[in-house]
């Protein structure tokens, strides 16, 4: 997880399979945050979640948003996008980690009255999400293509 207000910085969450790369940007404050979440719920391993809350969608998103608000971000202005959530090495859909990650993210956003502006998720492809702090643009790179989310 990284938060920045340096307009020259690009935050990157590389090699996202079932993981999520969630970008959060406040255009008025020009404050950007990007988190790379591996698993949906911290209750699966509370001890590990205490050591690294950003590993989980539920605790990671809460911690990142708290930090952004403490640095002046206004939840009403946030632009949120997500990439990842693929079905990698799970041909029989036994685990569906990517799908669960996305479900937990959407529930978290709903409970906090936040909207998801854009997503590039699912399928069985790896992605890299980047957030350009100066412009607020979120880009997803996958299979040689670059897609602008916001």
N, C-alpha and C positions, 0 to 999 in steps of 0.2 A: 504494500500500500504506500502510495506517495501522494502528497499534497504540495502544490506549488502555485506561486503567483509570478514566477519568472516568465515573461512573455517569450523568451527564446528557448524555453525548455519544451521537450516532447516527452511525455510520460508513456511508457510502453509496457504492455503485458504480453509477452511472447508465448508462442507454442501452446495455445489454449486448445485442449481437447474437450473433455467434459467440464473442465473448469470454466468459470466466467470471468471475463474482463469487464468490469463495470466502470464507466466514466461518469463523473459528476462535475458539472461546470456551472458556476454562477457568473453570468455575463456582466452583471452590474459591478460586482466586486473583482471580476477577472481572476477568480480563484478556481483551480482545477484539482480534482482528485481522481485517482485511478486505483482500483483494487483488483487483485487476482485471487479469486476465491476457489478453493479446491473442492470443498464438500458443503452440503446444504446446512446441516444442523449441528450446532456445538454440543448438543446433548449426547451425541454419539461418543464423545471423549472429552468430558468437562475439564480434565486436567490439561490436556493438550490445548484446549480452547483458552484456558487461562494463560498459558505460555505464549500462544499466538492466536489471538482472536480473529485476525484477518484471514486465517485459513478457512473460516466458515462464513457462509453467506449471512446468516442471522447476526452473529456477533461482529463480523467484519464490517458490514454495512452500517450497523449502529455506531461502532467506534469511529469509522471514517466520517460519517455525517456529524457526529458530536464534535470532532476536531475541526471540521470545516465551519460549522456554526460558531465555534469558539474563536475562529479567525475572521469572522465577519460575514460569512455566507448567509443568505436569506433563503430558507427552504422554498419560499414561494417563487423564487427565480431560477431554481435549479433545472438544468437540462441533463437528463439521465439517459444514457445509452448502454447497451450491452452486446457483447459478442462472445461466442463460445457455445458451451452447452451441447457439444456434439456427442454422438453415440460412438465412442471409440472402443475397439476391442470388446464389444458386447453384442455380438451378432444376434444372440437370442433375446435381447432386451431383458436380461435378468436383473441387472443393477440399475440401469437408467439414471446414472448419476447426473448427467447433463440435464435431463428433463427435471429431475428433482431440484437441482440447483436453480433452474429458472423458475420453477413453481415457488420455491421459498423466497426468491428475490421479489417476484410479483406480489406475493402476500405481504412481505415486509413493506414494500412501497405503498400498497393499498392501505395498510394499517397506519402509515405515517402521512397519508394524504399527499403522496408524491406520484408523479406520472412518469412512465417510461416513454421517452420520445421515439426511440428507434431501437431495433434489435436485428442482429444477424446471427442466428442461432440454429442448433439442430444439425441434421444430416450427419455425415461421418467424416467431416473434414476439419483439419486443424486450422486455427486462425491466430493472428496477432492483432491486438487492439492497440491503437496509439491515440493519445489525446494531445493536441497541440494547444499549449497553454495560451499563447498569444491570440489565437483566433477562436478557440473553443471547439474546433473541429475534431470529431472523433472519426477515425478511419479504421476499417477492418481490412486486413490483407489476408487473402486465402486463395490458394491454387493459382498464384500469379496475377490475381486481380486485386485492385484496391477499390473498396466501396466506402463512400462517405455516408456516415450515419447522421451526423449533426454538425 
